[in-house]
Amino acid sequence: MFKTLRIRWHVSLGRLLGKLRRHEAAVSHFRVATEIAPTYPYPHLSMGWHLGQLGRYDSALAAYDQALRISPQSAYGRVGRGLSLLHLKRYQEAVDDLKRSFRLQPAFEKNAKYMEALAHSYNQLGQTERALETYFAGERLEPQRFEFVYGAGWALLSLEQYEKAETQLRRAVSLEPKNANAAYDLARALYYLKKLEESREILRTVAKLDPNRVDTHIAMGMAFRDEHKFRDAEFAFKRAIQIEPTSSEAYIQLSVTYAEDKRWEDALAAARKMAELLPSDEYTYLAIAAACQELTRYAEQIEACNSALHLNPASLPALEGLAYAYSGMDKYAESADAVKRALELKPDAPYLHAWLSQAYTELGRPEQAEAELKVLETLDRQLAADVRKIISEKKSIAGLH
């Protein structure tokens, strides 16, 4: 009798303290209750919940595990465990436990908090379609809950369903006009739908809400660039770099902008900065190579292409860049070797056979040049005829690619 009274006393105090949000004190009383009656699941469940409120998810998980050892069919134990696992970024386990709790207690599928946790777990696992289904299910429960409306919009955007994403994200912004994430994603949807002016206007709003948000300025720059407003795009990307000097994405987009504007020295400088920030990224060296090609700095182009090939031996653009650079330096044997390597990756590419036939011609190997032209005729008769004409006039066709 005395033992039962003690348990009730500590459980009652724990509940009262919990209502007062005094979670640490509540945990103390529930812990005492577990020591008095270790096979009674309720104190373990309650202790797990309050530990979760304190952000001590490892300890919360341990409490839920103990409750489930005592009562394996406890839906509350299973859902609490799932929520703890979500915070511990163990997303697949979180999904498994949350779904199991729904089977044990179907009413949990009408709990917005639990549905949101399940959708978030799916998101983190990259299971976007399942996340979308879950967000929509949650939205049917609570149509005005921002997390469901925005989550569904984000998922639609990720699935490249841009028109539906626009509609959903407009709703999210109407629910929380000052939410920078929702506004930014709406601007992205509009960008993909080619509604560039409206996209930029929304991005300006996002910049006011969060002035130091780098991706906003990058997105604004991309919208300007798509309208060939290169100076405005440059300013936006440089603003992003000013905020975050190590933003590789900003340098990538700046380099692309300079390239489209034919500002090759600037493109090269931005690409070299990219290589400092992303030394293991193939694209950075391809960007350097492209700028060097336009500047006829072939030795540097070769160096950049070799760096790209070191990272990815099957890089077709790098092999093509090598072939072009060697051809520009009149090193046709090396150019032919690069083209042959490219043909191993893309044997049915007409332009590569055309390129190789010209290299053989420059090397004084007419039989091999003719063999390549015969292959080319089976792939593209018109190109083969053009190549024969050019070869007869002794003109380089490296630019045909």
C-alpha positions in Angstrom: 0.0 0.0 0.0 2.8 2.4 1.0 4.7 1.6 -2.2 1.6 2.3 -4.3 1.1 5.7 -2.6 4.7 6.7 -3.2 4.3 5.9 -6.9 1.1 7.9 -7.2 2.7 10.8 -5.3 5.7 11.0 -7.6 3.6 10.5 -10.8 1.2 13.2 -9.7 3.9 15.6 -8.9 5.6 14.8 -12.2 2.3 15.6 -14.1 1.8 18.8 -12.2 5.4 20.0 -12.8 5.0 19.0 -16.5 2.0 21.2 -16.8 4.1 24.0 -15.4 6.8 23.3 -18.0 9.2 22.4 -15.2 10.5 19.5 -17.2 13.7 18.8 -15.3 11.8 18.6 -12.0 9.2 16.4 -13.6 11.9 14.0 -14.9 13.3 13.7 -11.3 9.9 12.5 -10.0 9.2 10.2 -12.8 12.7 8.7 -12.4 11.9 8.0 -8.7 8.7 6.3 -9.8 10.6 4.0 -12.2 13.0 3.1 -9.4 10.0 2.2 -7.1 8.2 0.3 -9.8 10.6 -0.5 -12.6 8.0 -2.7 -14.5 5.4 0.0 -14.6 5.6 1.6 -18.2 3.9 4.9 -17.6 6.7 6.7 -15.7 9.2 5.6 -18.3 6.9 7.0 -21.1 6.5 10.3 -19.2 10.2 10.6 -18.4 10.9 10.0 -22.1 8.5 12.8 -23.1 10.0 15.4 -20.7 13.5 14.5 -21.6 12.5 15.2 -25.2 11.2 18.6 -24.2 14.6 19.2 -22.7 16.4 18.2 -25.9 18.0 15.2 -24.4 17.0 12.8 -27.1 19.5 10.0 -26.4 18.1 9.8 -22.8 14.6 10.1 -24.1 15.2 7.2 -26.5 16.5 5.1 -23.6 13.4 5.8 -21.6 11.1 4.8 -24.5 13.2 1.7 -25.1 12.7 0.6 -21.5 8.9 1.3 -21.7 8.7 -0.8 -24.8 10.6 -3.7 -23.2 7.9 -3.6 -20.5 5.0 -3.1 -23.0 6.0 -3.9 -26.6 2.6 -2.9 -28.0 2.6 0.6 -26.5 1.7 3.0 -29.3 2.8 6.0 -27.1 6.2 4.3 -26.6 6.6 3.7 -30.3 5.6 7.2 -31.4 7.8 8.7 -28.7 10.7 6.6 -29.9 10.1 7.7 -33.5 10.1 11.4 -32.5 13.4 10.9 -30.6 15.0 9.1 -33.5 13.9 12.0 -35.8 15.8 14.5 -33.6 18.8 12.1 -33.6 18.7 12.1 -37.4 18.1 8.4 -37.6 15.4 8.9 -40.2 14.7 5.4 -41.4 14.2 4.1 -37.9 12.0 7.1 -37.2 9.8 6.3 -40.2 9.6 2.7 -39.1 8.6 3.5 -35.5 6.1 6.3 -36.5 4.4 4.0 -39.0 4.3 1.2 -36.5 2.7 3.5 -33.9 0.0 4.3 -36.5 -0.8 0.7 -36.9 -1.0 0.2 -33.1 -3.1 3.4 -32.7 -4.8 4.5 -36.0 -5.9 7.7 -34.4 -2.3 8.9 -34.4 -2.6 9.4 -38.2 -4.9 12.3 -37.4 -2.3 13.9 -35.1 -0.7 16.8 -37.0 2.5 16.7 -35.1 3.1 13.0 -35.8 2.2 13.4 -39.5 4.6 16.3 -39.8 7.4 14.3 -38.2 6.8 11.4 -40.7 6.8 13.8 -43.6 10.1 15.4 -42.4 11.7 12.0 -42.0 10.7 11.1 -45.6 12.2 14.4 -46.8 15.5 13.7 -45.1 15.6 10.3 -46.7 15.1 11.8 -50.1 11.7 10.0 -50.4 10.1 13.1 -51.8 7.0 11.6 -53.2 6.1 9.9 -49.9 6.8 13.2 -48.1 4.4 14.9 -50.5 1.7 12.4 -49.9 2.2 12.8 -46.1 2.1 16.6 -46.3 -1.1 16.5 -48.3 -2.6 14.0 -45.7 -1.6 16.5 -43.0 -3.1 19.4 -44.9 -6.4 17.6 -45.1 -6.4 17.4 -41.3 -5.4 21.1 -40.8 -5.7 23.0 -44.1 -4.3 26.2 -42.6 -1.2 24.7 -41.0 1.8 26.3 -42.6 4.1 23.4 -42.2 1.9 21.1 -44.3 1.1 23.7 -47.0 4.8 24.8 -47.3 6.1 21.2 -47.0 3.9 20.1 -49.9 5.0 23.1 -52.0 8.7 22.4 -51.3 8.1 18.7 -52.3 6.4 19.7 -55.5 9.2 22.1 -56.3 11.8 19.3 -55.7 9.7 17.0 -58.0 9.9 19.7 -60.7 6.1 20.1 -60.7 6.5 23.9 -61.0 3.0 25.0 -61.7 1.5 23.0 -58.8 4.4 24.2 -56.6 3.7 27.8 -57.5 0.0 27.4 -56.4 1.0 25.6 -53.1 3.8 28.1 -52.3 1.6 31.1 -52.9 -0.7 29.6 -50.2 2.2 29.1 -47.9 3.3 32.8 -48.3 -0.2 33.9 -47.7 -0.2 32.1 -44.4 3.2 33.4 -43.3 4.1 36.5 -45.4 7.3 37.0 -43.5 8.6 33.4 -43.9 11.8 33.8 -46.0 12.0 30.1 -46.9 8.5 30.0 -48.4 9.0 33.2 -50.3 12.4 32.1 -51.6 11.0 28.8 -52.9 8.1 30.6 -54.5 10.6 32.7 -56.3 12.4 29.6 -57.5 9.2 28.1 -58.8 8.5 31.3 -60.7 12.0 31.3 -62.1 11.6 27.8 -63.5 8.3 28.9 -65.0 10.2 31.8 -66.7 8.3 34.4 -64.7 11.5 36.2 -64.1 10.4 39.7 -63.2 8.0 38.4 -60.5 10.7 36.0 -59.3 13.1 38.9 -58.9 10.5 41.0 -57.0 9.9 38.3 -54.5 13.7 37.7 -54.1 14.0 41.4 -53.3 11.4 40.9 -50.6 13.4 37.9 -49.3 16.5 40.0 -49.2 14.7 42.5 -47.0 13.5 39.7 -44.7 16.9 38.1 -44.5 19.6 40.5 -45.9 22.5 38.0 -45.4 20.9 35.1 -47.2 23.4 34.1 -49.9 21.1 31.9 -52.0 18.7 34.8 -52.5 21.3 36.9 -54.2 22.5 33.9 -56.3 19.0 33.2 -57.4 18.4 36.9 -58.3 21.6 36.9 -60.3 20.5 33.8 -62.2 17.2 35.6 -63.1 19.0 38.6 -64.3 21.4 36.5 -66.4 18.6 34.7 -68.1 17.4 38.1 -69.4 21.0 38.9 -70.5 21.2 41.6 -67.8 24.8 40.6 -67.1 25.8 43.7 -65.1 22.9 43.2 -62.7 23.7 39.5 -62.5 27.3 40.3 -61.7 26.3 42.7 -59.0 24.0 40.1 -57.4 26.7 37.3 -57.4 29.3 39.7 -56.0 26.9 40.6 -53.2 26.6 36.9 -52.4 30.4 36.7 -52.3 30.6 39.7 -50.1 28.3 38.0 -47.6 30.0 34.6 -47.9 33.5 34.9 -49.4 33.8 31.1 -49.6 30.6 30.6 -51.5 31.6 28.3 -54.4 28.2 28.4 -55.9 28.4 32.2 -56.2 31.8 31.9 -58.0 30.4 29.2 -60.3 27.5 31.4 -61.3 29.7 34.5 -61.7 32.0 32.5 -64.0 29.1 31.4 -66.1 27.8 34.9 -66.3 31.2 36.3 -67.5 31.4 33.4 -70.1 28.0 34.3 -71.5 29.0 37.9 -71.6 32.2 36.9 -73.4 34.4 38.4 -70.6 36.9 35.6 -70.7 39.6 37.0 -68.5 37.0 37.6 -65.8 35.5 34.2 -66.4 38.9 32.7 -65.9 39.6 34.5 -62.7 36.3 33.4 -61.2 36.9 29.8 -62.3 40.3 29.8 -60.7 38.7 31.0 -57.5 36.3 28.1 -57.8 39.2 25.7 -58.0 40.6 27.1 -54.8 37.2 26.5 -53.1 36.4 23.2 -54.8 39.7 21.5 -55.6 38.0 18.2 -56.1 35.3 19.4 -58.4 35.7 18.4 -62.1 33.5 21.3 -63.3 35.8 23.9 -61.9 38.7 22.7 -64.1 36.4 22.4 -67.1 35.4 26.1 -66.6 39.0 27.1 -66.5 39.7 25.1 -69.7 36.8 26.7 -71.5 38.0 30.2 -70.6 41.6 29.3 -71.6 40.3 28.0 -74.9 38.6 31.2 -75.8 41.8 33.1 -74.8 43.9 30.7 -76.9 46.0 29.9 -73.8 46.3 26.2 -74.8 49.0 25.1 -72.4 46.8 26.3 -69.5 43.8 24.6 -71.1 45.7 21.3 -71.3 46.7 21.6 -67.6 43.1 22.2 -66.6 41.8 19.3 -68.7 44.3 17.0 -67.2 43.2 18.1 -63.7 39.6 17.3 -64.6 40.7 13.9 -66.0 42.6 13.2 -62.8 39.3 13.6 -60.9 37.2 11.8 -63.6 39.1 9.7 -66.2 35.8 9.4 -68.2 35.3 13.1 -68.6 34.3 13.6 -72.2 34.4 17.4 -72.1 38.0 17.2 -70.7 39.1 14.9 -73.5 37.5 17.1 -76.1 39.2 20.1 -74.5 42.6 18.3 -74.7 42.0 17.5 -78.4 41.1 21.1 -79.2 44.1 22.5 -77.3 46.6 20.1 -78.9 45.1 20.9 -82.3 45.5 24.6 -81.6 49.2 24.0 -80.9 49.6 21.9 -84.1 50.2 18.8 -81.9 48.0 16.5 -84.0 49.4 13.2 -82.6 48.4 14.2 -79.1 45.1 15.6 -80.4 44.3 12.3 -82.2 45.1 10.3 -79.0 42.6 12.5 -77.0 39.9 12.0 -79.7 40.4 8.2 -79.7 40.0 8.2 -75.9 36.8 10.3 -76.3 35.5 7.8 -78.9 35.9 5.0 -76.4 33.3 6.8 -74.3 31.1 7.9 -77.3 31.8 5.7 -80.3 28.8 6.9 -82.4 29.6 10.6 -82.1 29.9 11.9 -85.7 31.9 15.0 -84.8 34.6 12.9 -83.1 35.1 10.8 -86.2 35.3 14.0 -88.2 37.8 15.4 -85.8 40.0 12.3 -86.0 39.9 12.2 -89.7 41.3 15.7 -89.8 44.0 14.9 -87.3 45.1 11.9 -89.4 45.1 14.1 -92.5 47.4 16.7 -90.7 49.7 13.8 -89.7 50.0 12.6 -93.3 48.1 9.4 -92.6 45.5 9.4 -95.4 44.5 5.7 -95.1 43.5 6.2 -91.5 41.7 9.5 -92.3 39.7 7.7 -95.0 38.8 4.9 -92.6 37.4 7.4 -90.2 35.5 9.1 -93.0 33.8 5.8 -94.0 32.7 5.3 -90.4 31.4 8.9 -90.5 29.4 8.3 -93.6 27.4 5.6 -91.8 26.6 8.1 -89.1 26.1 11.4 -90.8 26.5 11.5 -94.7 26.2 15.2 -94.9 28.9 15.9 -92.3 31.1 13.3 -94.0 30.7 15.2 -97.3 31.5 18.5 -95.6 34.6 17.0 -94.0 35.8 15.6 -97.3 35.5 19.1 -98.9 37.3 20.8 -96.0 40.1 18.3 -96.0 40.5 18.7 -99.8 40.9 22.5 -99.1 43.3 21.7 -96.3 41.3 23.5 -93.7 41.1 22.6 -90.0 37.7 21.4 -88.8 38.4 21.4 -85.2 35.7 24.1 -84.9 33.0 21.9 -86.4 32.4 20.4 -82.9 
